[in-house]
Amino acid sequence: MKRAVGDSMADMKTIAMDTVSSGKRVRIESIDAGQGLANRLAAMGLFKNEEVSVIRNDGTGQIIIGVKNSRVILGRGMSHKVLVSLI
């Protein structure tokens, strides 16, 4: 498995959200972004330890995720900065 960040064993299971296949559930481990993007993602309900489902990720373009009882569309660049672990 390709490592997303760092060298610790815990990091081996952390991947960028844009690499997660449709239909998978993940837990947000961290957000590797500046304060502006972090605040924007928080406004969408994306926080550390939040569980979300990847509804659509066809490998290009936007990603649709389920957060709480809502669907959120993230650009590929934004979703690359959200580091998750599979549930």
Beta strands, then each sheet from edge to edge (+ up, - down):
strand 1: 15-16
strand 2: 25-31
strand 3: 51-56
strand 4: 63-67
strand 5: 70-74
strand 6: 82-86
sheet 1: 1+ 6- 2+ 3- 4+ 5-
end
